[in-house]
Amino acid sequence: MSKRADLIKQMLEMQKKSIAYEQENGVDMKDYYVPDEKHPLFQYREKYAELADQVNAMAHDDKGSKRFY
């Protein structure tokens, strides 16, 4: 499996777990944006954004395009 496919697989698993947790327990905005260390969503947004950024960078490298911030 390619590195990109592995990253996408991780992202999809994270989404699946997040959705299942939300459907089962509901999610307060505080728990989504600033969960404590024991909460299942702790660092979810940061980790997901990191993986998405890596996939995005790989796509740009493949196409030879530049990323603008």
Secondary structure by P-SEA (a helix, b strand, c coil): ccaaaaaaaaaaaaaaaaaaaaaaccccccccccccccccccaaaaaaaaaaaaaaaaaaaaacccccc
